Amino acid sequence: MTDEGGVATDANDWRLTVRLRDEDQASQAVRHLSAHTVEAEVQRRLGGRVVVGTDGGHELFLYTHSRDGAATARESVDAVLSGHAIQAEYQLDRWHPVAEDWESADVALPGTAAEAEAERSRLDVAETSESLASGIALFEVRVQLPAHRDAVALADRLRAEGYSVVRRWRFLVVGANNADQADEFATAIRQLGPADAVVTTEEVGPSRPYTAFEIAADSGI
C-alpha cells in the first residue's frame, strides 16, 4: 500500500479528479492533454506512473501510486490546461480497500481493528440499502453439487431454513445483500450441504438479477 509520505506502490490507490466546466471543455482538455506528457513528468520527478481515464462527460481521472504522484500530475495537468485558457477544479481521493470506495484524501485509512470494522460495517449498510432499494441481491453464493438429487435436497433444506434459492439442475444460487452476509451464508451452506459441494461467492449487482429478496426481521438469518 501507499504510505502518507508518497512511497510508490504497485496499486493506483490515489485518484485526482479534474472537473471541467462542461463536456465541450472536457473534449478540448482531452485533445490538449497528453497522458504521456503527464506520465513523463511523474516519472521524471518520482519514478512512478499515472493512468488517465475519462467518464465521457466533464471529468477526467488520473490514478497514481502516491499522494506525491497525484500532486505532480496535478501540476502538469494544470500547466497544460492553463496554457490553453482552460480552468479546472481538482479533487484528490484515496481508495479505501475495506470500504471499497474512494474517500477524500483527508480521510485516513483505518489504523486499528476497530476502525476497520467500523468501515466494514458502513459498507455492509450501504450495500444492503442498495440491494433492498433495487430489489436485486448484490451478492450470490453459488453451489455446485455432484448430483441432481443433491441439489434438490439441499435447495429444499435451504428454503426450509429461510434462504432465497434458485436451482438449475446441479447448481444453486442463494442471494445476499452484502459481502459479509454472503460469506456467512457460504459458511452455513458448507455445513448444511454434502462435503463435496463447491461453494463460492461473487458480487453480481443489479445488472444480473438472478435473485431478489428481503430478509424478514424474524427469519433468524
C-alpha atoms as one frame of an Amber mdcrd trajectory, in Angstrom:
protein
   0.000   0.000   0.000   0.996   3.656  -0.312   2.057   5.497   2.813   1.333
   9.146   3.574   4.851  10.149   2.571   4.255   9.262  -1.059   6.158   5.998
  -1.414   5.255   4.373  -4.735   3.402   1.066  -4.627   2.074  -1.379  -7.198
  -1.508  -0.042  -6.919  -3.079   3.141  -8.251  -4.649   3.992  -4.891  -4.785
   7.768  -5.403  -7.255   9.424  -7.794  -7.128  13.002  -8.966 -10.425  14.175
 -10.454 -10.113  17.001 -12.985 -13.521  18.630 -13.268 -14.132  20.842 -16.303
 -16.957  23.296 -16.903 -18.804  21.178 -19.466 -18.384  18.334 -21.929 -17.164
  20.637 -24.698 -14.403  21.985 -22.477 -13.589  18.455 -21.388 -13.199  17.424
 -25.025 -10.758  20.308 -25.551  -8.831  19.232 -22.464  -8.548  15.671 -23.748
  -7.159  16.947 -27.047  -4.614  19.169 -25.341  -3.667  16.832 -22.542  -1.295
  14.012 -23.378  -1.224  11.161 -20.864   2.333  10.516 -21.991   3.356  14.067
 -21.088   1.839  13.802 -17.623   3.316  10.361 -17.045   6.733  11.537 -18.224
   6.665  14.340 -15.661   5.698  11.985 -12.860   8.373   9.519 -13.981  11.000
  12.252 -14.080  10.251  13.560 -10.611   9.153  10.463  -8.721   9.756   7.381
 -10.803   6.073   6.488 -10.654   3.336   6.126 -13.222  -0.019   7.742 -13.840
  -3.111   6.336 -15.556  -5.520   8.755 -17.221  -9.206   7.978 -17.767 -12.420
   9.823 -18.517 -16.089   9.439 -17.639 -17.127  10.556 -21.119 -18.586  13.707
 -19.583 -16.911  16.703 -18.000 -14.470  14.890 -15.696 -11.030  13.364 -16.198
  -9.421  10.945 -13.743  -5.726  10.466 -13.052  -4.686   7.454 -10.971  -1.275
   7.396  -9.293   0.695   5.264  -6.841   1.202   8.012  -4.281  -0.027  11.351
  -2.978   3.142  12.988  -4.290   2.490  11.469  -7.700  -1.020  12.928  -7.699
   0.358  16.348  -6.756   2.910  16.207  -9.569   0.253  15.070 -12.033  -1.958
  17.974 -10.985   0.847  20.469 -11.582   1.499  19.025 -15.025  -2.186  18.971
 -15.987  -2.792  22.459 -14.634   0.140  23.826 -16.637  -1.158  22.266 -19.863
  -4.744  23.430 -19.349  -3.749  26.934 -18.235  -1.713  27.260 -21.398  -4.944
  26.805 -23.348  -7.021  29.077 -21.071  -8.923  26.118 -19.636  -9.762  26.264
 -15.956 -10.462  23.177 -13.892 -11.367  22.129 -10.378  -9.383  19.385  -8.729
 -10.282  16.788  -6.126  -7.934  14.224  -4.622  -9.320  10.931  -3.292  -7.790
   7.772  -1.919  -9.038   4.217  -2.325 -10.160   2.595   0.929  -9.884  -1.176
   0.439 -12.055  -2.006   3.451 -14.897   0.324   2.470 -14.257  -0.483  -1.212
 -14.806   3.139  -2.150 -12.991   6.365  -2.909 -12.744   8.743   0.055 -11.328
  12.238   0.356  -7.550  12.226   0.726  -8.092  13.876   4.109  -9.854  10.742
   5.401  -7.188   8.453   6.837  -7.168   4.722   6.231  -8.380   2.753   9.246
  -5.450   2.308  11.598  -6.923  -0.072  14.130  -9.023  -3.223  14.034 -11.944
  -1.274  15.492 -11.705   1.403  12.794 -11.507  -1.247  10.071 -14.569  -2.979
  11.494 -16.480   0.314  11.620 -15.611   0.999   7.975 -16.644  -2.520   7.013
 -19.961  -2.053   8.833 -20.633   1.145   6.882 -20.000  -0.774   3.651 -22.426
  -3.504   4.722 -25.121  -0.917   5.434 -24.566   0.800   2.074 -24.611  -2.477
   0.125 -27.720  -3.684   1.933 -29.526  -0.404   1.274 -28.660  -0.604  -2.441
 -29.717  -4.235  -2.624 -33.077  -3.663  -0.972 -33.757  -0.471  -2.917 -33.150
  -2.217  -6.236 -34.850  -5.453  -5.234 -31.803  -7.323  -6.509 -29.254  -9.174
  -4.380 -25.813  -7.613  -4.912 -24.017 -10.829  -3.979 -24.550 -14.513  -4.667
 -23.482 -17.733  -3.054 -23.120 -20.331  -5.814 -23.230 -24.001  -5.006 -22.250
 -26.796  -7.380 -23.465 -30.230  -6.295 -22.210 -33.621  -7.505 -25.684 -34.857
  -8.483 -29.129 -33.504  -9.314 -30.710 -35.194  -6.311 -28.168 -33.499  -4.034
 -29.116 -30.120  -5.462 -32.817 -30.795  -4.941 -32.268 -31.951  -1.359 -30.037
 -29.001  -0.434 -32.368 -26.478  -2.093 -35.286 -27.817  -0.060 -33.259 -27.677
   3.123 -32.070 -24.117   2.485 -35.586 -22.925   1.700 -36.774 -24.504   4.949
 -34.052 -22.536   6.729 -35.354 -19.301   5.169 -32.880 -18.730   2.355 -33.874
 -17.485  -1.104 -32.718 -20.179  -3.536 -32.656 -20.543  -7.313 -31.894 -24.079
  -8.567 -30.603 -25.011 -12.024 -30.062 -28.786 -12.285 -26.928 -29.374 -10.149
 -26.398 -25.707  -9.289 -27.903 -23.457  -6.627 -27.750 -19.690  -6.252 -28.503
 -18.001  -2.933 -28.836 -14.208  -2.812 -27.132 -11.994  -0.234 -27.361  -8.277
   0.393 -23.699  -7.589   1.212 -20.276  -9.233   1.125 -20.172 -10.200   4.798
 -23.621 -11.747   4.563 -22.537 -13.737   1.508 -19.558 -15.099   3.453 -21.826
 -16.025   6.374 -24.260 -17.774   4.048 -21.421 -19.645   2.338 -20.101 -20.906
   5.679 -23.558 -22.110   6.728 -24.229 -23.771   3.358 -20.940 -25.679   3.519
 -22.099 -27.121   6.822 -25.569 -27.975   5.510 -24.521 -29.449   2.167 -22.508
 -32.542   1.257 -18.756 -32.445   1.778 -18.016 -32.434  -1.963 -20.204 -29.409
  -2.721 -18.297 -26.498  -4.276 -19.394 -23.220  -2.639 -18.242 -19.824  -3.913
 -19.348 -16.199  -3.523 -19.474 -13.474  -6.136 -20.544  -9.840  -6.375 -23.061
  -9.513  -9.186 -25.127  -6.365  -8.692 -28.399  -5.256 -10.257 -27.280  -5.896
 -13.837 -27.531  -9.669 -13.272 -30.803 -10.298 -11.417 -30.541 -13.963 -10.521
 -32.259 -13.419  -7.178 -34.123 -10.755  -5.277 -35.121 -10.988  -1.669 -35.535
  -9.127   1.561 -34.742 -10.824   4.837 -37.654 -10.995   7.265 -36.856  -9.481
  10.635 -37.616 -12.764  12.437 -36.160 -15.145   9.872 -33.167 -15.992  12.018
 -30.790 -15.468   9.088
